[in-house]
Amino acid sequence: MHTLINPALLAQLKDLPLVAKTVAQGFLYGMHTSIQRGNGMEFSQYRAYEPGDPLSTIDWKLFARSDRYFVREAERESNIQVWFLIDASASMLQQSSTSLKGAWHKLDYAKHLVATMSYLAQKQGDSVGLLGLSSDAAELVPAHSGYQHWQKAVLHLARLQPGTVFPSIDKIQQQLAKVREHGVVIMLSDFYANQDEIVGTLQQLQSPKTDVIGMQIISQDELSFAYKGRVHFEDRETKQRVTLSADAAKQAYLENFSNFNLGLHNRLQSIGINHHQVNIDEPMDKTLRQFLKVRAKSL
């Protein structure tokens, strides 16, 4: 299976649109290769040819590789809006010790993931909207289709600055009202502080015509607690500090973190919100595949 170039390496280029396009095109190449190998993989940008489809919509290069007819659905109009809500609170500045120094934290990863997913969405004719959320501001880019709009949205995304905490629902009602029902809503957050506000925001956006997804951004450090000796921790939002022995705290931490994840998963599932964990220290392949499956269900 084709594996993406590590986005954290590409992020050093400091060019978010270029990184997103490079990762997305690498992913699409891998999907095309999967189809060529005949393993039954379906890519939502394509569908099987049906009688009556214009011959101009057939991907002849793909036919030459797979000996099967596929129609490029990217050339068809879509009524779907894909909204990306990004938690820009201070806790999203957590950086993994396995990442390149100074190059990659949760908010960085979320920005690159959103840029890549939105690129795939606009290639399929979807309208894409963004909403960056923190106590300092609610940055909204209305949902529109087309490559030029995607460039504008990614420019706003690159400029998104972190605030202190996630805003209360009453402060963002005006922005939430602009998120249209038919489509997909994806929240990218660590779900730490103000979890009630984050989940409440997602509940407000639920409807029979909308798939709502909570993407929990985590790091390998959180999963393994691979620290040694005495370690100093600071809550980025409250500024509270604690010093502890990593060896003595590890087992209790891992148990608490597991319970936190299970509780979050059950809470979201109980109200009909899909929950996915996204590890900033892993390539984006799995998450992009999940996104395309959800998007295909919304057609």
URUR-V592068 format. One record per residue. N is the residue number from 1. RES is the residue in one letter. SS is DSSP state (helix for helix, strand for strand, loop for the rest). PSI is psi in degrees with one decimal (none if undefined). D_CENTER is the distance of its C-alpha to the mean C-alpha in whole Angstrom. Layout:
BEGIN
n={N/N}
res={RES/RES}
ss={SS/SS}
psi={PSI/PSI}
d_center={D_CENTER/D_CENTER}
END
This chain:
BEGIN
n={1/2/3/4/5/6/7/8/9/10/11/12/13/14/15/16/17/18/19/20/21/22/23/24/25/26/27/28/29/30/31/32/33/34/35/36/37/38/39/40/41/42/43/44/45/46/47/48/49/50/51/52/53/54/55/56/57/58/59/60/61/62/63/64/65/66/67/68/69/70/71/72/73/74/75/76/77/78/79/80/81/82/83/84/85/86/87/88/89/90/91/92/93/94/95/96/97/98/99/100/101/102/103/104/105/106/107/108/109/110/111/112/113/114/115/116/117/118/119/120/121/122/123/124/125/126/127/128/129/130/131/132/133/134/135/136/137/138/139/140/141/142/143/144/145/146/147/148/149/150/151/152/153/154/155/156/157/158/159/160/161/162/163/164/165/166/167/168/169/170/171/172/173/174/175/176/177/178/179/180/181/182/183/184/185/186/187/188/189/190/191/192/193/194/195/196/197/198/199/200/201/202/203/204/205/206/207/208/209/210/211/212/213/214/215/216/217/218/219/220/221/222/223/224/225/226/227/228/229/230/231/232/233/234/235/236/237/238/239/240/241/242/243/244/245/246/247/248/249/250/251/252/253/254/255/256/257/258/259/260/261/262/263/264/265/266/267/268/269/270/271/272/273/274/275/276/277/278/279/280/281/282/283/284/285/286/287/288/289/290/291/292/293/294/295/296/297/298/299}
res={M/H/T/L/I/N/P/A/L/L/A/Q/L/K/D/L/P/L/V/A/K/T/V/A/Q/G/F/L/Y/G/M/H/T/S/I/Q/R/G/N/G/M/E/F/S/Q/Y/R/A/Y/E/P/G/D/P/L/S/T/I/D/W/K/L/F/A/R/S/D/R/Y/F/V/R/E/A/E/R/E/S/N/I/Q/V/W/F/L/I/D/A/S/A/S/M/L/Q/Q/S/S/T/S/L/K/G/A/W/H/K/L/D/Y/A/K/H/L/V/A/T/M/S/Y/L/A/Q/K/Q/G/D/S/V/G/L/L/G/L/S/S/D/A/A/E/L/V/P/A/H/S/G/Y/Q/H/W/Q/K/A/V/L/H/L/A/R/L/Q/P/G/T/V/F/P/S/I/D/K/I/Q/Q/Q/L/A/K/V/R/E/H/G/V/V/I/M/L/S/D/F/Y/A/N/Q/D/E/I/V/G/T/L/Q/Q/L/Q/S/P/K/T/D/V/I/G/M/Q/I/I/S/Q/D/E/L/S/F/A/Y/K/G/R/V/H/F/E/D/R/E/T/K/Q/R/V/T/L/S/A/D/A/A/K/Q/A/Y/L/E/N/F/S/N/F/N/L/G/L/H/N/R/L/Q/S/I/G/I/N/H/H/Q/V/N/I/D/E/P/M/D/K/T/L/R/Q/F/L/K/V/R/A/K/S/L}
ss={loop/loop/loop/loop/loop/loop/helix/helix/helix/helix/helix/helix/helix/loop/loop/helix/helix/helix/helix/helix/helix/helix/helix/helix/helix/helix/helix/helix/helix/helix/helix/helix/helix/helix/helix/helix/loop/loop/loop/loop/loop/loop/loop/loop/loop/strand/strand/strand/loop/loop/loop/loop/loop/loop/helix/helix/helix/strand/loop/helix/helix/helix/helix/helix/helix/helix/loop/loop/loop/strand/strand/strand/helix/helix/helix/loop/loop/loop/loop/loop/strand/strand/strand/strand/strand/strand/strand/loop/loop/helix/helix/helix/helix/loop/strand/loop/loop/loop/loop/loop/loop/loop/loop/loop/strand/helix/helix/helix/helix/helix/helix/helix/helix/helix/helix/helix/helix/helix/helix/helix/helix/helix/helix/loop/loop/loop/strand/strand/strand/strand/strand/strand/strand/loop/loop/loop/loop/strand/strand/strand/strand/strand/strand/strand/loop/loop/helix/helix/helix/helix/helix/helix/helix/helix/helix/helix/helix/helix/helix/loop/loop/loop/loop/loop/loop/loop/loop/loop/helix/helix/helix/loop/helix/helix/helix/helix/loop/loop/loop/loop/loop/loop/strand/strand/strand/strand/strand/strand/strand/loop/loop/loop/loop/loop/helix/helix/helix/helix/helix/helix/helix/helix/helix/helix/loop/loop/strand/loop/loop/strand/strand/strand/strand/strand/strand/strand/strand/strand/loop/helix/helix/helix/helix/helix/loop/loop/loop/loop/loop/strand/strand/strand/strand/strand/loop/loop/loop/loop/loop/loop/strand/strand/strand/strand/strand/helix/helix/helix/helix/helix/helix/helix/helix/helix/helix/helix/helix/helix/helix/helix/helix/helix/helix/helix/helix/helix/helix/helix/helix/helix/loop/loop/loop/strand/strand/strand/strand/strand/strand/loop/loop/loop/loop/loop/helix/helix/helix/helix/helix/helix/helix/helix/helix/helix/helix/helix/helix/loop/loop}
psi={137.5/136.8/137.0/148.1/138.8/115.0/-28.5/-32.6/-43.4/-29.2/-20.6/-17.0/-18.1/29.1/90.8/-45.7/-41.0/-44.1/-45.7/-45.3/-39.6/-45.9/-44.9/-44.0/-34.5/-39.4/-44.6/-38.3/-41.8/-38.4/-41.4/-41.4/-38.6/-40.9/-41.7/-35.6/-7.0/32.9/9.9/3.1/130.2/132.0/124.6/-11.8/-17.4/155.9/163.5/144.1/138.3/146.8/132.5/-18.1/137.1/136.6/-24.3/-16.8/-5.0/135.8/98.4/-29.8/-40.4/-36.3/-40.3/-30.9/-32.2/-13.5/27.7/149.6/125.3/138.8/135.7/102.0/-14.6/-20.1/1.1/149.3/145.7/141.9/9.7/137.2/132.7/115.8/132.7/116.9/124.5/121.3/111.9/31.5/168.8/-30.0/-20.4/-1.3/4.4/130.0/140.5/144.0/-16.8/-8.6/163.9/135.8/124.3/7.3/-14.0/114.2/-178.3/-42.3/-38.8/-50.5/-45.2/-42.1/-45.7/-36.5/-44.5/-42.4/-40.3/-46.5/-39.8/-31.4/-45.7/-40.3/-46.8/-27.2/-23.8/6.1/6.5/155.3/138.5/131.2/152.2/146.0/108.0/129.0/123.0/173.2/-22.9/-31.7/159.3/97.5/114.3/132.6/113.0/154.3/122.4/167.3/172.4/155.0/-39.1/-38.7/-39.9/-42.7/-41.9/-43.7/-41.5/-32.7/-45.0/-38.5/-44.0/-31.0/-4.6/124.2/144.1/148.1/-150.7/-61.9/171.8/137.2/155.5/153.5/-38.4/-20.8/-12.3/18.1/-39.8/-42.2/-41.0/-31.5/-19.4/-4.3/107.7/157.6/-51.6/109.3/-142.5/134.6/125.2/121.4/126.7/115.9/159.4/-9.5/29.5/-82.0/148.5/42.4/-35.9/-39.2/-39.6/-49.0/-39.2/-37.5/-44.0/-38.7/-37.5/-24.2/0.5/144.6/165.6/-21.9/8.5/130.0/122.8/131.1/134.3/110.3/109.1/115.2/120.2/171.7/164.4/-32.3/-42.2/-34.2/-37.3/-20.3/55.1/55.3/157.2/148.8/-154.1/130.4/138.5/125.2/145.1/129.5/117.8/-21.5/-40.1/-14.5/9.9/137.4/148.1/141.6/132.4/167.5/120.4/-43.5/-41.3/-29.8/-14.4/-51.5/-45.2/-39.3/-50.0/-37.6/-44.8/-39.6/-40.0/-42.4/-38.5/-46.1/-42.2/-41.0/-42.3/-45.4/-48.7/-38.0/-46.3/-43.4/-34.4/-22.2/15.8/22.3/126.1/139.9/126.7/137.7/138.9/117.2/120.5/-11.2/10.6/151.6/165.5/2.3/-54.5/-43.7/-39.3/-37.8/-42.2/-42.3/-46.0/-34.2/-43.0/-41.9/-40.6/-36.3/-24.4/-6.4/none}
d_center={21/20/18/15/17/16/13/15/18/17/16/20/20/19/18/15/15/17/15/12/15/16/13/13/17/17/15/17/20/19/19/22/24/23/24/27/28/28/26/25/21/20/18/17/18/22/24/28/30/32/36/36/33/34/34/33/29/30/28/31/30/28/31/33/31/30/34/32/31/27/27/24/22/20/24/24/23/20/21/17/15/11/10/8/9/9/11/13/16/18/17/13/16/17/17/18/21/20/18/20/22/21/18/15/14/11/11/11/9/6/8/8/5/5/9/8/7/9/12/12/12/15/17/17/18/16/16/13/13/12/13/13/15/17/21/22/20/18/17/17/16/18/16/18/18/20/19/21/19/15/17/18/15/14/17/16/13/15/17/15/17/17/19/21/20/17/20/22/21/25/24/21/23/23/20/19/22/20/17/19/19/19/15/12/10/7/8/6/9/12/14/17/19/20/18/20/19/15/16/19/17/15/18/20/17/18/20/22/20/17/14/12/9/9/6/9/9/12/14/17/20/19/19/22/24/25/28/31/34/34/31/30/27/26/24/22/22/26/27/29/30/31/33/33/34/31/33/34/31/29/30/30/26/25/26/25/21/22/23/21/18/20/21/17/17/20/20/17/18/21/20/18/15/13/12/10/10/8/11/11/14/13/12/9/11/11/7/8/11/10/8/11/13/12/13/16/17/17/19}
END
